[in-house]
Amino acid sequence: MHRRKQLDGPVGDFGIIASLKYEITFLTFENASWQYNQNGQPLGPEWRQDPLYDDSTNPNTGWATGTSVFDAKDVPRTTVGGMAVMTQLERRNSTFVDSNIPCYFFRGHFTLPVPPSEISSLSLRTFIDDFDAAWMNNYDAPIRKNPGNPLTDLDTYGYSGGGAVGDAGILGPFSVDPTNLVAGDNLVCVKVFSSLVPARTSPSLTN
């Protein structure tokens, strides 16, 4: 996501008031740390709604730590869309032996160093396929749902259907309501749906 902050202040010897804008980027497409879950089990809404949800690395819950870009291929590759693949995801596991894992879950954090009231705009870019949905800070309303995703219930654990996307590409920016922000630690939750083909994904959101 891209975030811009508007500041007003005196500039020059004559006390002229000028608007100053700058952009802060967090959760970049590459080399961002995410907690992810690929164990092939439904997580309900708690993984994105519960402020006390435990996503610490634990083989019993399926959560692990990884670095973007994430990719899922039978034959691992080193790059996708010109970006380095840092974490290889499983396409199949003991639950999904003959078909691809339907959904992958990601949770990432960034720190907002100023009050949300100082943020004039917030936008999101994605590098994901096939279809994604994203939420912030335990709010129920998503900040992003890929319009190609035919699912209406985003808590569904299953294939999205719809036409499969080719290789992931950068989409956006998409406008996000800045009131989703909080001062200090911010949480971004991303669910990636497969449409019966492997998901080549980086939830890598840029703030």
matplotlib code that plots the C-alpha trace (Angstrom):
import matplotlib.pyplot as plt

x = [0.0, 1.1, 0.5, 0.9, 1.1, 0.1, 1.9, 1.5, 4.2, 6.0, 8.5, 11.0, 11.7, 8.2, 6.4, 4.6, 2.4, 3.1, 1.7, 4.3, 3.6, 5.7, 5.1, 6.0, 6.2, 5.8, 5.4, 7.1, 6.7, 10.1, 11.9, 8.9, 8.4, 5.0, 3.4, 1.7, -0.4, -0.6, -1.8, -5.0, -7.4, -10.2, -9.4, -12.8, -12.8, -10.8, -7.4, -8.3, -10.7, -9.3, -6.9, -5.3, -4.9, -1.7, 0.1, 3.5, 5.5, 4.1, 3.9, 0.8, -1.2, 0.4, 1.7, 5.3, 7.4, 8.4, 9.8, 8.2, 8.0, 6.1, 5.5, 3.9, 5.1, 5.7, 9.1, 10.4, 11.5, 13.8, 11.9, 8.3, 7.5, 11.1, 11.1, 13.1, 11.2, 12.2, 9.7, 8.4, 4.8, 3.4, 0.9, -0.3, -0.1, -1.5, -5.0, -4.9, -3.0, -4.5, -5.5, -4.0, -4.3, -7.3, -6.3, -3.2, -3.3, -0.9, -0.5, 2.0, 2.7, 3.9, 4.4, 2.7, 5.0, 2.4, -1.3, -3.7, -5.2, -2.0, -2.5, -4.2, -4.4, -3.8, -3.5, -2.7, -0.9, -0.9, 1.3, -0.9, -2.7, -5.2, -7.6, -7.1, -8.9, -7.3, -8.3, -6.7, -6.5, -9.3, -12.0, -14.6, -14.9, -12.2, -10.0, -9.6, -11.4, -10.2, -13.2, -12.5, -13.2, -16.8, -17.0, -19.4, -18.4, -14.7, -14.5, -15.2, -12.4, -12.3, -11.4, -12.5, -13.6, -13.3, -10.7, -7.2, -4.7, -1.4, 1.8, 1.2, 1.5, 1.4, -2.2, -3.3, -3.0, -6.4, -7.7, -8.1, -9.9, -7.2, -9.5, -8.4, -5.1, -4.1, -1.1, 1.8, 1.5, -0.9, -1.9, -2.7, -4.4, -4.4, -6.2, -5.2, -7.6, -6.6, -8.8, -7.7, -4.2, -1.2, -1.1, 2.0, 1.8, 3.3, 0.8, 3.5, 1.4, 3.0, 2.0]
y = [0.0, 3.5, 6.0, 9.8, 12.2, 15.8, 18.4, 22.1, 24.5, 27.8, 27.8, 30.6, 34.0, 35.3, 32.7, 31.2, 28.2, 25.4, 21.8, 19.1, 15.6, 12.5, 8.8, 6.0, 2.4, -0.6, -4.4, -4.1, -6.7, -8.3, -9.3, -8.6, -10.9, -12.6, -15.3, -17.8, -20.9, -23.5, -26.5, -27.1, -26.4, -23.8, -21.1, -19.4, -15.6, -15.7, -15.5, -12.0, -10.8, -11.9, -9.3, -12.0, -14.5, -16.5, -16.8, -17.6, -20.3, -23.6, -26.9, -27.9, -24.9, -24.7, -21.2, -20.5, -17.4, -16.6, -13.9, -12.6, -13.3, -16.6, -19.1, -22.5, -24.7, -28.4, -27.4, -24.6, -21.4, -18.6, -15.6, -14.6, -11.4, -10.3, -10.7, -13.2, -16.0, -16.3, -18.8, -21.9, -22.9, -26.4, -27.1, -30.3, -32.0, -35.0, -33.5, -32.4, -35.3, -35.1, -31.5, -28.2, -26.5, -24.2, -21.3, -19.7, -17.3, -14.5, -12.0, -9.1, -6.1, -2.6, 0.3, 3.7, 6.2, 9.1, 9.5, 8.2, 11.8, 12.9, 10.5, 12.1, 8.9, 5.2, 2.9, -0.7, -2.6, -6.3, -9.0, -12.1, -14.8, -16.2, -14.2, -12.4, -10.7, -8.5, -7.0, -4.6, -4.4, -7.0, -5.0, -7.3, -5.3, -6.2, -3.4, -5.4, -8.2, -9.1, -8.4, -11.6, -13.7, -15.1, -16.0, -13.9, -15.5, -14.8, -17.1, -20.0, -22.5, -23.8, -22.9, -19.6, -20.7, -18.1, -17.9, -18.8, -15.9, -16.4, -15.3, -12.8, -9.1, -5.9, -4.5, -1.1, 1.2, 0.7, 3.3, 2.3, 4.3, 5.7, 5.2, 1.5, 2.6, 2.7, 4.4, 2.0, -1.6, -2.4, -5.8, -6.8, -10.2, -11.7, -14.8, -16.1, -18.4, -20.9, -21.6, -25.3, -24.2, -23.3, -19.9, -17.8, -15.3, -12.5, -10.7, -8.1, -5.1, -1.7, 1.0]
z = [0.0, -0.6, 2.1, 1.8, 4.6, 4.3, 6.4, 6.5, 7.7, 7.1, 4.2, 3.4, 4.8, 4.2, 6.2, 3.1, 4.0, 1.6, 1.4, 1.7, 0.7, 1.1, 0.6, 3.0, 1.8, 4.0, 3.3, -0.1, -2.7, -2.1, 1.2, 3.5, 6.4, 6.7, 8.8, 6.5, 6.7, 4.0, 6.0, 4.0, 6.8, 7.1, 9.7, 9.8, 10.4, 13.7, 11.9, 10.7, 13.4, 16.7, 18.2, 20.3, 17.5, 17.7, 14.4, 15.9, 14.0, 15.2, 13.2, 15.2, 13.9, 10.5, 10.8, 9.6, 8.9, 5.3, 3.2, 0.0, -2.9, -2.3, -5.1, -5.5, -8.4, -8.9, -10.2, -8.1, -9.9, -8.7, -10.1, -11.0, -12.7, -12.5, -8.7, -6.7, -5.1, -1.5, -0.1, -1.9, -1.0, -1.1, -3.9, -2.3, 1.1, 3.0, 2.8, -0.8, -2.4, -5.9, -6.1, -5.2, -1.8, -2.2, 0.1, 1.6, 4.6, 5.3, 8.1, 8.0, 10.2, 9.7, 12.0, 11.5, 13.2, 13.2, 14.2, 11.5, 11.4, 9.6, 6.7, 3.8, 1.6, 1.6, -1.3, -2.0, -4.7, -5.1, -6.7, -6.4, -8.3, -8.6, -6.4, -3.2, -0.3, 2.3, 5.6, 8.1, 11.9, 12.6, 10.9, 9.3, 6.0, 3.5, 2.1, -1.1, -2.9, -6.4, -8.7, -10.6, -7.5, -7.9, -4.2, -2.1, 1.3, 1.7, 4.7, 2.4, 2.4, -1.2, -4.8, -6.0, -9.5, -12.2, -14.8, -13.8, -13.8, -15.6, -13.8, -11.1, -12.0, -10.1, -9.8, -8.4, -6.8, -5.1, -2.7, 0.9, 3.6, 5.9, 8.9, 8.7, 10.1, 13.8, 15.4, 15.9, 14.9, 12.0, 10.8, 7.2, 6.6, 3.1, 1.9, -1.5, -3.4, -6.0, -9.0, -9.2, -10.4, -8.3, -6.7, -7.6, -4.9, -2.9, -0.7, -0.7, 0.1, -0.2, 2.1]

ax = plt.figure().add_subplot(projection="3d")
ax.plot(x, y, z, "-o")
ax.set_aspect("equal")
plt.show()
